[in-house]
Amino acid sequence: MPTLSFGEFIKQNRKSRHLTQSEISVLAGTTEAHVSRVENGQREPTLGLALRLCDAIGVDINEYVELIKEPTL
């Protein structure tokens, strides 16, 4: 189980770049309310939206994948 949800990942990276939910919602082609729900764990984004949110904040989705990847033996 991931220690960091996708929404938390987006929120942390958005805030570290001093971006608002409104700004990334425009860049990702969604609503501010939808971004808020994703960040707060109320909604799981589609893969397309997850990619657009990452693009909007300037991170590669693979950064999240690496965070949650199960360690190999």
JOVENUR-V229571 format. One record per backbone hydrogen bond with DSSP energy under -1.0 kcal/mol. NH is the residue of the N-H (numbers start at 1). CO is the residue of the C=O. If there is no record, write none. Layout:
NH:CO / NH:CO
This chain:
9:5 / 10:6 / 11:7 / 12:8 / 13:9 / 14:10 / 15:11 / 16:12 / 18:15 / 19:14 / 24:20 / 25:21 / 26:22 / 27:23 / 28:24 / 30:25 / 35:31 / 36:32 / 37:33 / 38:34 / 39:35 / 40:36 / 41:38 / 42:37 / 43:37 / 50:46 / 51:47 / 52:48 / 53:49 / 54:50 / 55:51 / 56:52 / 57:53 / 59:54 / 63:60 / 65:61 / 66:62 / 67:63 / 68:64 / 69:65
